[in-house]
């Protein structure tokens, strides 16, 4: 008998990929206007430089464990009270500046000041562009009547709470909100799922995990012995991590829960 549902946040309830995409489009448009750069080519260059830089810092193993991606580093402030986050806070200004400046350079533009301008613009655009899937609130409304709900998200508490502040309607649905940066380990580590179970005073058989990421949400639930629902909106290929259920739209949860 399922009594509680654990939800992932990014790309499960919030359409984070679209929010990031729109922020890139708006910021790269400035480079098109200034230097006639192809905005799509420029975006690819920034994403690549950001990934490369991000993985070169001493904080990289920590960001992987907590679950913070390079593009969150391009707009998050990491004002969290913890040593590794303090290091990130110090690294981030140069990381942003360099990612944009190196991408400009790659496309033949030597203008570090403009790189800095773009690095400042991107976070503003990301904060403006917060997308939620059309069915999110309706599904949460329906489920809240019969189930306890817990939000289980990887990331920096400062950044995840910023997302929840921009979309204030989400947090009130949840009995508990668990953020990996607060807990000290991220999905797929089973300990964060066990922590969530203890907060809800639930047995693993009484809970189901809903998320978009096979390697964090589904793998972690599997390791913790919790049933899982993979929301696969893009019709992605499955790897060797097997969810209990697979859906393409959150409304399909009703049938599973029946």
N, C-alpha and C positions, 0 to 999 in steps of 0.2 A: 504493500500500500504506500503510494507516494504521498508524502505530507509537505515536502519542501522542494523548491526549485532553486538551484544555483545558476545565476546568469553571468556570463562574461559581459564586458562593456563594449570595448572597441570592435567594430565590425560585426557585432551581434545585435546590440541595441542602438548604439551610435554608429553612423556611417563614416568612420574615421578616414578610410581611404579616399572617399570623395572630398572630405574636408581638406585633407592634405593636397589632393589634386587641384582643387579650386584655388588654394593658397599659392600653389606653384604657378598656375595659369596667370593669376593676377600679378604676381611678382615678376615672372618672366616677360610679361607684356612690357614692363618698364625697360627691359634690356632690348626688346624689339624696337621700342620707340626711340631709345637713345642710340643704339648701335646697329639697328637693322638685323639683329640676330634672329635666327629661326627659334621661336619660343619652345618648340617641342624638343629640338636638338639641345637647346640650352638646359631645359629641365632635366633631360637624360644626363647631361654632363654634371649638373649640380648633384643629382642623386648619386651618381657614381663617385664623385669626389667626396661627398658626405659619407658614403659607406666606407670608403678607403680610410679616410681620416679617423672616423669613429672607431674602427677596429684597431687603430694604431695606438690608442691611448691606454694608459695603465688601468683605467676604469672599465675597460671593455668586458673582462670576465664578469664583473659585478653587474653591468648593464644587461648582460646575457642572462645571468641567473635571476635577476629581478624582472626582466622582460621590458626593456626600454629600447625602442628602435632608433636608428640614426635620425629619422625625420622628426621624432619627438625632441631630440637634442637640438634641432634647428629652431624650436620655439619655446621649449620649457625653460623655467628659471631654476628649478631644483633647489628651492629654499627650505629643504628638509633638514632636520636636526640629526644628522648622522654623518660620520666621517666620509664615507664614499660619496654621498650626495654633495658634501661640501667641496670635495675634489672636483666633482662634475660642474658645480657652480663656477669654480675657478676656470675650468677648461673651456666651458661653453662659449663665452664671447669670442675667443680666438677661433674656435672650431667653426662657428657660423661664418665669421668674416672670411676665413680661409676657404671654406667650402665654396662660397659664392665667387670669391676672387680667383681661385684656381680654375673653376668652371669657365669664367670669362677668358682667362688666359688660354685655356684649352681651345677656345674658339677664336683665338687671335686678338683678344682685347686685354691690354695691360692697363687696368684702372682699379687699383685696390680700394680707392675711396668709394667708387661706385659699388664695388663688391660689399663694402661695409654698409652702404645705403640699402642695398638689396637684403642684406642679412638683418637689418632693422625692420624692413618692410614685411618680410615673410611672417614673423610672429603676429603682427597686427592683422594681416590677412587671415591667418589661421584662426585667430580669435573671433573674427567676423563671420567666418564660414563654418558653422557647426551644423552638420546634417544628421537627422535622425531618420531611421527607416519609417516608412509611412504606417506600418502596422504596429510599431513598438508600443505606443501608449494604449491602444485598444486591447492588445494582447495582455499587457501588464494589468490593465483594469479588470479584465475577465479573470485572470489567474489569481489576483490578489484576494478575490472573494473566497477562494477555497484552499489556497496554499500559502505557506510561509515563503517569503522570497528573500534570497541573499545575493548580493552583488559580489562577485569574486573576480577582481581585475589585477593584472600585472601592471607595474609601473611605479613612478615616483608619486608619493602621496600629494605633493604640491601640484603636480601636473594633472593627475587624475581628478583631484578635487576642483581644479580649474575647469576641466571639462564638465564636471557636474554643476559648477556654478553657472557656466554659460547656458546649461540646459537644466534649470532648477526643477523642472517637472519630474525628473527621473528619481532622484534620491528618496523622496517620500514613499515610494512603493516598497522600499526594502527594509526588512527588519534589522539587517546588518549589512555593512559595507566593509569588505576585506580587501585591502590594497597590499600587494606583495612587498612594496618598499617599507610599509609599516611592520609587516610580519617578519621580514628578514630573509625570506625565500620566495621564489615565484613558482607559478605553474610551469612545468608538470611535477614539481616536487610534491609527493603525496602529503607531506606534513602540513601544507597550507590548506588542503582539503580536509584533513583531520581537524585542524584548528576551526575551520568553518562548521564542521559537524558538531564540535563541542559547543560553539557559540549558540547553535540552534537546538542543542540537546537532542540530536537526532542520531539514529543508527544509519549506517551507510545504505541499507536496503530501503530507507524511507525517503531517499533524496535522488534527484536526477540533475545532471549538469548539462547546461546548454551553452554551446560556444562554436565559434567559426574556425578555430585553429586546432588542427589534428595534433600538432606537436606540443601544445600546451594544455588546452582545455580537455581534449579527449584522452590524450596519453595520461595526463595527470589523474583524471577521473578513473581510468582503467586501473592505474597503479593503486589507487585508493579503494578500489572495489565498488565504485559508484557507477550506476548506469549513466550513459552519456547520449546526448543528441548533438550531432554535427549539423550545424546550419550551413549548407553549401549553396549559397545563392548564385555563385558564378559557375556552377557545374564543374568544379575542379576535379582532377584525377585524385583518387584516393591513394594514399601510400600504404605501408604495412600496418598502420595504426587503424584498428577497426572500432568504429563507434557502435553502440547498441542500436541506435537509430540514425537515419539520415533524412534531413528535410531541406526544402529550398525556400520555405516561407515560414515565419514564426507561427502563423495560424494553424499549421499542421501539428503543432504541439497538442492541440485539443484532442485529436484522435489518438495520439500516443498515450496521453494521460488517462483516457477512457479505458 
